[in-house]
Amino acid sequence: MANLNLYIGTYCPFCRKVENFIEDNNISGVNYINIDKDKEAREHLVEVGGKKQVPCLFVDEKPMYESMDIINYLKENYL
């Protein structure tokens, strides 16, 4: 299983969409990192991913943006 870190924002509806998918499908092993509460995480997201956009799923430190791309990746690899 890959190392999965999901960068989210507190009031982001697209983040919530991904979180709901993960919860509804009982996908385990996803670490949630809220960039609104963790300044260092926000800086890491920008440094590695190149932008402050959330949601962003890091799969073994490779960033993946866009909620539907993240959901499709999880469907293909974790369901």
C-alpha positions in Angstrom: 0.0 0.0 0.0 1.3 3.5 -0.9 1.8 6.2 1.6 -1.3 8.4 1.2 -1.4 12.0 2.6 -4.5 14.0 1.8 -4.0 17.8 2.1 -7.3 19.5 2.8 -8.7 22.9 3.7 -11.3 23.5 6.5 -14.0 25.0 4.3 -13.3 23.4 1.0 -16.3 21.6 -0.6 -14.1 19.6 -2.9 -12.0 18.3 0.0 -15.2 17.3 1.8 -16.3 15.4 -1.3 -13.1 13.4 -1.2 -13.3 12.9 2.5 -16.9 11.6 2.2 -15.8 9.2 -0.5 -13.1 7.8 1.7 -15.4 7.5 4.6 -18.3 6.0 2.6 -16.0 3.3 1.2 -14.1 2.6 4.4 -10.7 3.3 2.8 -8.1 3.2 5.5 -4.5 4.4 5.6 -5.2 8.0 4.4 -3.6 10.7 6.6 -5.5 14.0 6.6 -3.4 17.1 6.7 -5.3 20.4 7.1 -3.3 23.3 5.6 -5.5 25.8 7.5 -4.3 24.5 10.8 -0.7 23.5 9.9 1.5 26.3 8.4 4.4 23.9 7.8 2.1 21.5 5.9 0.9 24.4 3.7 4.5 25.4 2.9 5.3 21.8 2.1 2.3 21.6 -0.3 3.4 24.7 -2.1 7.1 23.6 -2.2 6.5 20.1 -3.4 3.3 20.4 -5.3 3.9 23.9 -6.7 0.6 25.4 -5.6 -1.7 25.8 -2.5 -4.6 24.0 -4.1 -6.6 21.5 -2.1 -7.5 18.7 -2.1 -4.2 17.3 -2.9 -3.4 13.6 -2.4 0.3 12.8 -2.1 0.9 9.2 -3.2 4.4 8.4 -2.0 5.2 12.1 -2.1 3.8 12.6 -5.7 1.0 15.2 -5.7 -2.4 14.6 -7.3 -4.9 17.4 -7.6 -8.6 17.6 -8.5 -11.2 15.8 -6.4 -12.5 13.5 -9.2 -8.9 12.5 -10.1 -8.3 11.6 -6.5 -11.6 9.7 -6.2 -10.9 7.8 -9.4 -7.4 6.9 -8.2 -8.8 5.6 -5.0 -11.6 3.6 -6.8 -9.0 2.0 -9.1 -6.5 1.2 -6.3 -8.4 0.7 -3.0 -11.8 -0.7 -3.8 
